[in-house]
Amino acid sequence: MSSTQQVESTRWTAEQLEKLVLQAEPKIAIFDCDGTLWNGDSGYGFMVWSLEQGLVSRSTTDWMDTRYRAYVAGKVSELQICGEMVQIYSGLREQELRKAAASYFNEHVQPHIFAEVAALVAKLRNANVELWAVSSTNKWVVSEGVRSFGIPEERVLAAEVKVLDGLITAELVDVPTGPAKATALRRVGIPRPDAVFGNSLHDLAMLEIAANAFPVNPSSALLTECAKRGWGYFRPREAAEAPPVIAGE
């Protein structure tokens, strides 16, 4: 084969993915959320929706709009923007954000859950596999979203700020994106998870530390990495019908 020829990854069917996952007999399985469990970018979506709902001041809304434009232009990092997208709620009551996150998820994200992935998660849950969610989206939305998958909030690693006496602060606790996702897993005692599911380059670090990597709905950049590493991948039916809109790769 010529060195210029591109090696293509194997595309699994839902049945093939399920067989590979169950054969691996994982004790612990880790899932990214946006683009992996459901279609679209719930972090960005919630931010826009919450600004439109008037949850933060007009000046904060204008500032966040400027920052996000800078992020899209490559002038603000993924780590920075994901942190700032949580910090903008400083001063609000956490209960208000939890209620808002539930409303947003149920109306705008729930209909876009990948049915085939949800069915696989259900089988893992029934097999008593310990399920975790790792995401750079804010923890309020992620916790709400993964509840129906049987993932408790204590097993959610997501963008988070400290909450004191029920009030949200601007002090960051964690922003798991890129290499920080693998770091977050090591911090909770999972240095080599049995199975990891992710869809973008932001998930590559945790896919690499997994005993079994299962790319789901991979971005074009992750698909290139899959070919390099000999990983197969799964494309959910819903994603094929409507390609996800995910900020960045």
Residue frames relative to the residue before (quaternion, step in Angstrom):
aa qw qx qy qz dx dy dz
M 1.0000 0.0000 0.0000 0.0000 0.00 0.00 0.00
S 0.4799 -0.6701 0.4830 0.2956 3.56 -0.93 0.86
S 0.5559 -0.6255 0.4340 0.3338 3.57 -1.09 0.72
T 0.6466 0.5221 -0.3172 0.4569 3.57 1.24 -0.38
Q 0.5611 0.6062 -0.3914 0.4057 3.57 1.26 -0.22
Q 0.3782 -0.7340 0.5268 0.2016 3.55 -0.97 0.89
V 0.3168 -0.7265 0.5791 0.1912 3.56 -0.81 1.03
E 0.2583 -0.7870 0.5433 0.1368 3.57 -0.74 1.02
S 0.4456 -0.6807 0.5176 0.2650 3.54 -1.10 0.76
T 0.5220 -0.6172 0.4898 0.3266 3.53 -1.25 0.50
R 0.2462 -0.7559 0.5886 0.1468 3.54 -0.87 0.95
W 0.2761 -0.7859 0.5361 0.1370 3.56 -0.60 1.18
T 0.4034 -0.6223 0.5987 0.3026 3.51 -1.29 0.45
A 0.6759 -0.4661 0.3575 0.4450 3.58 -1.26 0.19
E 0.6475 0.5219 -0.3159 0.4566 3.58 1.02 -0.80
Q 0.6560 0.5055 -0.3082 0.4680 3.59 0.99 -0.83
L 0.6336 0.5232 -0.3317 0.4634 3.58 0.97 -0.82
E 0.6631 0.5102 -0.3089 0.4522 3.57 0.85 -0.96
K 0.6554 0.5155 -0.3113 0.4558 3.56 0.94 -0.86
L 0.6643 0.5047 -0.3023 0.4611 3.59 0.91 -0.91
V 0.6678 0.5045 -0.3012 0.4569 3.57 0.93 -0.89
L 0.7043 0.4636 -0.2753 0.4619 3.58 0.81 -0.97
Q 0.6180 0.5390 -0.3431 0.4580 3.59 1.09 -0.65
A 0.6307 0.5435 -0.3285 0.4461 3.58 1.13 -0.64
E 0.2062 -0.8280 0.4925 0.1714 3.59 1.31 -0.38
P 0.0742 0.8387 -0.5359 0.0620 3.60 0.73 1.00
K 0.3270 -0.7066 0.5901 0.2134 3.52 -1.18 0.65
I 0.7712 0.1425 -0.0646 0.6171 3.55 1.22 -0.67
A 0.0352 -0.7938 0.6071 -0.0064 3.58 -0.88 0.98
I 0.1942 -0.7962 0.5701 0.0568 3.54 -0.90 1.04
F 0.0868 -0.8136 0.5746 0.0180 3.58 -0.87 0.96
D 0.3404 -0.6225 0.6607 0.2451 3.50 -1.15 0.80
C 0.4192 -0.7343 0.4798 0.2342 3.61 -1.20 0.32
D 0.7544 0.3598 -0.2204 0.5028 3.61 0.38 -1.20
G 0.8300 0.1678 -0.1501 0.5103 3.55 -0.73 1.08
T 0.7049 0.4125 -0.2494 0.5203 3.58 1.29 -0.20
L 0.7599 0.2679 -0.1567 0.5712 3.58 0.88 -0.95
W 0.7946 0.0399 -0.0049 0.6058 3.55 1.14 -0.64
N 0.5680 -0.6150 0.4443 0.3190 3.53 -1.29 0.49
G 0.7718 0.3697 -0.2657 0.4439 3.57 -1.04 0.76
D 0.5004 -0.6394 0.5130 0.2786 3.53 -1.41 0.11
S 0.1957 -0.8272 0.5168 0.1015 3.58 0.01 1.27
G 0.5825 0.5837 -0.3790 0.4199 3.60 1.13 -0.50
Y 0.6911 0.4410 -0.2606 0.5099 3.54 0.86 -0.99
G 0.6443 0.5436 -0.3215 0.4313 3.56 0.95 -0.88
F 0.6689 0.4884 -0.3035 0.4711 3.58 0.93 -0.89
M 0.6212 0.5459 -0.3508 0.4395 3.57 0.97 -0.81
V 0.6769 0.4830 -0.2949 0.4707 3.60 0.81 -1.00
W 0.6625 0.5155 -0.3026 0.4515 3.57 0.89 -0.96
S 0.6885 0.4874 -0.2898 0.4521 3.59 0.87 -0.95
L 0.6225 0.5150 -0.3453 0.4776 3.59 1.09 -0.63
E 0.6511 0.5112 -0.3097 0.4678 3.57 1.01 -0.81
Q 0.6590 0.5048 -0.2980 0.4713 3.58 1.16 -0.64
G 0.4720 -0.7059 0.4174 0.3236 3.59 1.28 -0.13
L 0.3011 0.7821 -0.4999 0.2184 3.58 1.13 0.56
V 0.7626 0.2134 -0.1524 0.5914 3.59 1.20 -0.43
S 0.6750 -0.5208 0.3445 0.3930 3.56 -1.27 0.32
R 0.6450 -0.5227 0.3892 0.3989 3.56 -1.26 0.36
S 0.6456 0.5214 -0.3277 0.4516 3.58 0.99 -0.78
T 0.6429 0.5032 -0.3209 0.4801 3.59 1.03 -0.75
T 0.6225 0.5418 -0.3297 0.4586 3.56 1.03 -0.79
D 0.6698 0.4923 -0.2960 0.4705 3.58 0.91 -0.91
W 0.6442 0.5218 -0.3161 0.4613 3.57 1.00 -0.84
M 0.6701 0.4976 -0.3003 0.4618 3.57 0.92 -0.91
D 0.6187 0.5394 -0.3433 0.4565 3.57 1.03 -0.72
T 0.6517 0.5058 -0.3042 0.4764 3.57 0.99 -0.83
R 0.6602 0.5083 -0.3050 0.4612 3.57 0.94 -0.89
Y 0.6760 0.4910 -0.3140 0.4509 3.59 0.89 -0.84
R 0.6116 0.5320 -0.3480 0.4710 3.58 1.07 -0.67
A 0.6403 0.5148 -0.3151 0.4750 3.57 1.06 -0.77
Y 0.6155 0.5417 -0.3329 0.4657 3.59 1.09 -0.72
V 0.6592 0.5026 -0.3039 0.4696 3.57 0.89 -0.95
A 0.6883 0.4710 -0.2687 0.4818 3.58 1.11 -0.73
G 0.5453 -0.6520 0.3803 0.3646 3.57 1.29 0.01
K 0.5388 0.6444 -0.3912 0.3761 3.59 1.25 0.25
V 0.7184 0.2785 -0.1981 0.6059 3.57 1.33 -0.19
S 0.4419 -0.7263 0.4627 0.2511 3.58 -0.83 0.97
E 0.6561 -0.4880 0.4058 0.4084 3.53 -1.34 0.32
L 0.6447 0.5305 -0.3177 0.4495 3.57 0.94 -0.88
Q 0.6700 0.5054 -0.2991 0.4542 3.58 0.90 -0.91
I 0.7141 0.4675 -0.2825 0.4378 3.57 0.72 -1.05
C 0.6424 0.5201 -0.3335 0.4533 3.60 1.00 -0.75
G 0.6406 0.5104 -0.3188 0.4769 3.57 1.09 -0.69
E 0.6834 0.4953 -0.2822 0.4561 3.55 0.91 -0.94
M 0.6214 0.5529 -0.3371 0.4411 3.58 1.13 -0.63
V 0.6618 0.4281 -0.3048 0.5346 3.59 1.29 -0.16
Q 0.6535 0.5494 -0.3095 0.4188 3.57 1.00 -0.84
I 0.5787 0.6160 -0.3875 0.3682 3.62 1.08 -0.53
Y 0.6655 0.5056 -0.3084 0.4542 3.60 1.21 -0.34
S 0.3123 0.7706 -0.4969 0.2484 3.57 1.30 0.21
G 0.7654 0.3401 -0.2739 0.4727 3.55 -0.94 0.96
L 0.6255 0.5228 -0.3415 0.4679 3.57 1.24 -0.30
R 0.5243 -0.6026 0.4826 0.3592 3.56 -1.20 0.36
E 0.5244 -0.6615 0.4319 0.3176 3.56 -0.89 0.94
Q 0.6098 0.5670 -0.3636 0.4176 3.59 0.98 -0.73
E 0.6188 0.5417 -0.3362 0.4589 3.57 1.10 -0.70
L 0.6717 0.4878 -0.2949 0.4733 3.59 1.00 -0.84
R 0.6206 0.5334 -0.3451 0.4595 3.58 1.02 -0.71
K 0.6559 0.5044 -0.3060 0.4709 3.57 0.96 -0.86
A 0.6531 0.5121 -0.3056 0.4667 3.56 1.00 -0.86
A 0.6479 0.5279 -0.3134 0.4508 3.57 0.97 -0.89
A 0.6437 0.5204 -0.3205 0.4606 3.57 1.00 -0.82
S 0.6536 0.5103 -0.3115 0.4641 3.58 0.94 -0.89
Y 0.6772 0.4973 -0.2999 0.4519 3.55 0.86 -0.97
F 0.6862 0.4927 -0.3059 0.4391 3.58 0.78 -0.98
N 0.6788 0.5098 -0.3050 0.4315 3.56 0.81 -0.96
E 0.7287 0.4353 -0.2439 0.4690 3.57 0.97 -0.81
H 0.8328 0.2958 -0.1062 0.4556 3.57 0.82 -1.00
V 0.7636 0.3616 -0.1990 0.4965 3.63 1.11 -0.49
Q 0.5875 0.6196 -0.3617 0.3744 3.57 0.95 -0.87
P 0.6817 0.4907 -0.3169 0.4406 3.64 0.87 -0.81
H 0.7230 0.4436 -0.2383 0.4730 3.60 1.22 -0.37
I 0.3235 0.7273 -0.5250 0.3013 3.57 1.21 0.48
F 0.4375 -0.6822 0.5164 0.2768 3.58 -0.96 0.85
A 0.3985 -0.7585 0.4641 0.2249 3.57 -0.38 1.24
E 0.6668 0.5122 -0.3127 0.4419 3.60 0.93 -0.85
V 0.6565 0.4872 -0.3097 0.4856 3.58 1.04 -0.76
A 0.6232 0.5399 -0.3340 0.4568 3.58 1.02 -0.80
A 0.6434 0.5169 -0.3202 0.4652 3.59 1.01 -0.80
L 0.6441 0.5137 -0.3161 0.4704 3.59 1.02 -0.78
V 0.6394 0.5197 -0.3230 0.4656 3.58 0.96 -0.87
A 0.6323 0.5388 -0.3292 0.4488 3.57 0.99 -0.80
K 0.6545 0.5013 -0.3132 0.4714 3.58 1.00 -0.79
L 0.6396 0.5101 -0.3243 0.4750 3.57 1.02 -0.75
R 0.6427 0.5201 -0.3179 0.4641 3.57 0.97 -0.84
N 0.6720 0.4931 -0.2935 0.4682 3.57 0.96 -0.86
A 0.6668 0.4639 -0.2884 0.5070 3.56 1.26 -0.44
N 0.4923 -0.7006 0.3886 0.3402 3.57 1.35 0.30
V 0.3017 0.7275 -0.5465 0.2848 3.58 1.06 0.77
E 0.4198 -0.6897 0.5310 0.2572 3.57 -1.00 0.85
L 0.1516 -0.8289 0.5374 0.0331 3.58 -0.49 1.22
W 0.0543 -0.7842 0.6181 0.0028 3.56 -1.02 0.92
A 0.2090 -0.7371 0.6250 0.1497 3.55 -1.26 0.50
V 0.0381 -0.7843 0.6191 -0.0068 3.58 -0.93 0.94
S 0.1686 0.8085 -0.5311 0.1896 3.57 -0.48 1.20
S 0.4123 -0.6894 0.5339 0.2641 3.56 -1.20 0.55
T 0.4775 0.6281 -0.4457 0.4229 3.58 1.31 0.11
N 0.6267 -0.5608 0.3601 0.4038 3.60 -1.08 0.56
K 0.6003 -0.6295 0.3799 0.3146 3.51 -1.08 0.84
W 0.5780 0.5890 -0.3888 0.4098 3.62 1.11 -0.53
V 0.6996 0.4519 -0.2694 0.4835 3.56 0.87 -0.95
V 0.6610 0.5162 -0.3174 0.4425 3.58 0.88 -0.92
S 0.6577 0.5149 -0.3163 0.4496 3.59 0.87 -0.93
E 0.6448 0.5084 -0.3116 0.4782 3.56 1.02 -0.82
G 0.6987 0.5141 -0.2702 0.4177 3.55 0.92 -0.98
V 0.7566 0.4030 -0.2253 0.4630 3.58 0.92 -0.85
R 0.4158 0.7155 -0.4750 0.2992 3.58 1.24 -0.05
S 0.6856 0.4855 -0.2936 0.4561 3.58 0.94 -0.86
F 0.6305 0.5145 -0.3305 0.4781 3.59 1.27 -0.29
G 0.5231 -0.6533 0.3996 0.3739 3.57 1.30 -0.08
I 0.5073 0.6159 -0.4396 0.4124 3.58 1.18 0.51
P 0.3018 -0.7828 0.5153 0.1748 3.61 -0.45 1.17
E 0.6636 -0.5415 0.3446 0.3842 3.57 -1.18 0.59
E 0.6371 0.5376 -0.3451 0.4314 3.60 1.04 -0.63
R 0.7032 0.3801 -0.2765 0.5334 3.59 1.25 -0.12
V 0.5096 0.5938 -0.4414 0.4392 3.55 1.14 0.71
L 0.0719 -0.7580 0.6481 0.0151 3.56 -0.79 1.09
A 0.2206 0.7830 -0.5379 0.2211 3.57 -0.34 1.25
A 0.6984 -0.4286 0.3385 0.4625 3.57 -1.31 0.06
E 0.0796 0.8285 -0.5316 0.1570 3.53 -0.56 1.21
V 0.1474 -0.7480 0.6392 0.1006 3.52 -1.21 0.67
K 0.6036 -0.5568 0.4203 0.3861 3.55 -1.25 0.36
V 0.1725 -0.7475 0.6339 0.0980 3.53 -1.21 0.69
L 0.0635 -0.8052 0.5897 -0.0033 3.58 -0.74 1.09
D 0.8422 -0.0595 -0.0054 0.5358 3.56 -0.72 1.12
G 0.7349 -0.4434 0.2250 0.4612 3.54 0.99 0.89
L 0.6504 0.5013 -0.3169 0.4746 3.58 1.27 -0.10
I 0.4362 -0.6968 0.5126 0.2481 3.56 -0.97 0.91
T 0.1903 -0.7697 0.5992 0.1110 3.58 -0.95 0.88
A 0.5385 -0.6084 0.4699 0.3450 3.57 -1.32 -0.03
E 0.5006 0.6663 -0.4189 0.3604 3.58 1.28 0.07
L 0.3438 -0.7710 0.5048 0.1803 3.55 -0.50 1.22
V 0.2816 -0.7256 0.6069 0.1606 3.53 -1.12 0.82
D 0.7702 -0.1996 0.1708 0.5811 3.57 0.91 -0.94
V 0.0631 -0.7478 0.6584 0.0586 3.54 -1.28 0.53
P 0.0884 -0.8438 0.5281 0.0364 3.61 0.20 1.24
T 0.3238 0.6986 -0.5863 0.2517 3.54 -0.35 1.28
G 0.8112 0.1732 -0.1507 0.5378 3.59 -1.03 0.72
P 0.8373 -0.0912 0.0901 0.5316 3.60 -0.91 -0.86
A 0.5904 0.5935 -0.3635 0.4086 3.59 1.15 -0.57
K 0.5626 0.5762 -0.4038 0.4340 3.61 1.17 -0.34
A 0.6609 0.4805 -0.2995 0.4926 3.58 0.97 -0.85
T 0.6282 0.5396 -0.3281 0.4544 3.57 1.04 -0.80
A 0.6478 0.5234 -0.3133 0.4563 3.58 0.96 -0.88
L 0.6524 0.5063 -0.3145 0.4681 3.58 1.01 -0.78
R 0.6390 0.5100 -0.3312 0.4710 3.58 0.96 -0.78
R 0.6375 0.5555 -0.3275 0.4216 3.56 0.99 -0.83
V 0.7313 0.3747 -0.2369 0.5184 3.60 1.07 -0.65
G 0.6395 -0.5887 0.3084 0.3865 3.57 1.24 0.43
I 0.5986 0.5235 -0.3830 0.4700 3.58 1.14 0.58
P 0.0228 -0.8498 0.5266 -0.0064 3.62 0.36 1.20
R 0.7937 0.0957 -0.0529 0.5985 3.59 1.18 -0.52
P 0.1554 -0.8215 0.5436 0.0743 3.58 0.17 1.25
D 0.5751 -0.6188 0.4191 0.3326 3.54 -1.11 0.70
A 0.8020 -0.0067 0.0442 0.5957 3.58 1.01 -0.82
V 0.0398 -0.7853 0.6178 0.0014 3.55 -1.00 0.91
F 0.1388 -0.7791 0.6100 0.0417 3.54 -1.02 0.95
G 0.1980 0.7866 -0.5626 0.1597 3.59 -0.73 1.04
N 0.3468 -0.7911 0.4824 0.1460 3.55 -1.20 0.46
S 0.7985 0.2642 -0.1421 0.5220 3.62 1.14 -0.25
L 0.7073 -0.4336 0.3318 0.4491 3.55 -1.31 0.04
H 0.5806 0.5827 -0.3740 0.4284 3.58 1.18 -0.48
D 0.6868 0.4502 -0.2715 0.5019 3.59 1.27 -0.31
L 0.4338 0.7504 -0.4367 0.2407 3.58 1.25 -0.27
A 0.6524 0.5372 -0.3297 0.4209 3.59 0.87 -0.90
M 0.7192 0.4126 -0.2730 0.4879 3.60 0.90 -0.80
L 0.5715 0.5489 -0.3889 0.4698 3.60 1.16 -0.40
E 0.6646 0.5304 -0.2991 0.4330 3.57 1.02 -0.83
I 0.7062 0.4411 -0.2863 0.4740 3.62 1.03 -0.60
A 0.5303 0.6566 -0.3951 0.3628 3.59 1.28 -0.15
A 0.5093 -0.5972 0.5160 0.3432 3.54 -1.19 0.54
N 0.7827 0.0729 -0.0251 0.6176 3.57 1.15 -0.68
A 0.1631 -0.7965 0.5788 0.0634 3.58 -0.61 1.17
F 0.0485 -0.8014 0.5961 -0.0116 3.56 -0.87 1.01
P 0.1553 -0.7969 0.5788 0.0761 3.62 0.02 1.24
V 0.0825 -0.7849 0.6141 0.0078 3.55 -0.92 1.00
N 0.8436 -0.0101 -0.0181 0.5365 3.58 -0.84 0.98
P 0.0972 0.8635 -0.4934 0.0391 3.64 0.94 0.80
S 0.4861 -0.6122 0.5391 0.3137 3.52 -1.17 0.71
S 0.6773 -0.4852 0.3418 0.4347 3.59 -1.23 0.27
A 0.6502 0.5169 -0.3199 0.4556 3.58 1.03 -0.78
L 0.6705 0.4699 -0.3112 0.4825 3.61 0.94 -0.79
L 0.5970 0.5677 -0.3629 0.4355 3.59 1.06 -0.68
T 0.6159 0.5322 -0.3340 0.4753 3.58 1.08 -0.71
E 0.6658 0.4918 -0.2961 0.4766 3.58 0.98 -0.85
C 0.5944 0.5621 -0.3604 0.4481 3.59 1.08 -0.70
A 0.6545 0.5153 -0.3077 0.4598 3.58 0.95 -0.91
K 0.6466 0.5284 -0.3158 0.4505 3.58 0.99 -0.82
R 0.7720 0.3820 -0.1726 0.4778 3.55 0.99 -0.89
G 0.4748 -0.6903 0.4303 0.3359 3.57 1.26 -0.10
W 0.4067 0.7024 -0.4834 0.3280 3.56 1.16 0.57
G 0.3607 -0.6676 0.5961 0.2624 3.54 -1.16 0.61
Y 0.1756 -0.7811 0.5849 0.1298 3.58 -1.25 -0.09
F 0.2859 -0.7397 0.5857 0.1674 3.52 -1.33 0.38
R 0.1462 -0.7721 0.6138 0.0751 3.56 -0.97 0.90
P 0.3584 -0.7535 0.5045 0.2218 3.63 -0.39 1.16
R 0.6248 -0.5648 0.3934 0.3686 3.54 -1.14 0.68
E 0.6671 0.5147 -0.3057 0.4434 3.59 0.92 -0.89
A 0.6461 0.5211 -0.3199 0.4568 3.57 1.07 -0.74
A 0.6349 0.5300 -0.3229 0.4601 3.56 1.07 -0.75
E 0.6730 0.4935 -0.2880 0.4696 3.55 1.10 -0.71
A 0.7937 0.0386 -0.0001 0.6071 3.58 1.10 -0.70
P 0.3204 -0.7820 0.5030 0.1810 3.60 -0.09 1.28
P 0.4953 -0.6901 0.4435 0.2859 3.58 -0.92 0.92
V 0.2980 -0.7016 0.6103 0.2158 3.52 -1.25 0.51
I 0.0823 0.8041 -0.5765 0.1196 3.56 -0.26 1.29
A 0.4260 -0.7053 0.5005 0.2656 3.56 -0.80 0.97
G 0.8358 0.1228 -0.1122 0.5232 3.55 -0.75 1.04
E 0.4432 -0.6536 0.5346 0.3010 3.53 -1.34 -0.12
